[in-house]
Amino acid sequence: NVFLPLFAPQVRAGNENSCGVRAFSQRQTGHTGRSCRSRHRARMPFTQLSDGLLEARPKPPERISVLRPNNAMGMHANSRLELAMGSDLSESTTVGELTELLYHRLALSRRQRIILNFWGKELSDASKTLMDYRLITNSELMLTTAAWTHMELAELRQATPLRKVRIASNKVAAFDLIVTAETTAGELRKAVHAHLHTPITFIAVENWKPEADTLVFKRGHQLVKASGGGGGGKKDKGGMVMTNLHTGTVGGVAAAESLVECRVELADVRVFYGGLPLAEESLVADLGVLHDDLVFVDIKRPFPFDRDPEPLPAKAEKKGKADGKGKKK
């Protein structure tokens, strides 16, 4: 009886072999405490708990970020997209809806499959909401892409008929065009040309960051006269009321000389899909274009952007010919 109370405090709590000794000492001394079984259950690692045991449901995230790490070609190096609750997301937003949003925000091709991971766990169920995966404020999702197989691409074409394509370009703002299975590449090129001129758009020649009550734009941004303003309504500071197609903001442009009309010739519009130019007579559907997929457009913008290539200087004639001298016989 004297030895056991002195021995009991020295027994380490994490030693499984000491459980029987501690239980015997508690019976001898009358001390009470948690049993070894309940103590080991309380110390169960968090990874052994299933999601069903976590009863506390997190609050809806105020914002999340999607990180696209650097790929093998060095493109999209650590690009980050911030999404806010209310403007971009809601409590009922599903993984499938988030994937559709990322296709448009990041200008991704439908021939690529989007894979989202949160703390190493893939968000594989498109019907589950972000709340089901327990995303919280400032959660970070890792985005990677993978190519569909030929069989999966064929299933996508059969499941969703071609009705729309997304026009992407590094020279003008992106936009959508309605197409059908009978639309040819030539008709698509004419539709792109018509979209650039109805209504006529303007391209910023220089950066413009004026006072707070006027529109901010950068060189190369595409602007159009704001609808409902009469196409050039005046503001207090004087200037046309315009919309920046790249940012969606509306404001007045006082410096008209900072803009140039985007008038493009039809011959200067070229259409590509998958890195290859589209033949004029070919049907878009026969070329394998998916519904809501990216079609790249290259245009020749007006001066001072895309200038005509300067002709190469003529090679100088040989000095002997210039002097009128020839080889001696």
JOLIN-V278376 format. One line per field, one symbol per residue. ss: DSSP state (H for helix, E for strand, L for the rest). A space follows every 10 residues. Layout:
ss = ???
This chain:
ss = LHHHHHHHLL LLLLLHHHHH HHHHHHHHHL LLLLLHHHHH HHLLLHHHLL HHHLLLLLLL LLEEEEEELL LLLLLLLLEE EEEEELLLEL LLLEHHHHHH HHHHHLLLLL LEEEEEEELL EELLLLLLEL LLLLLLLLEE EEEEEEELLH HHHHHHHHHL LLLEEEEELL LLLLEEEELL LLLEHHHHHH HHHHHLELLE EEEELLLELL LLLELLELLL LEEEELLLLL LLLLLLLLLE EEEELLLLLE EEELLHHHEE ELLLLHHHEE EEELLEELLL LLELLLLLLL LLEEEEEEEL LLLLLLLLLL LLLLLLLLHH HHLLLLLLL
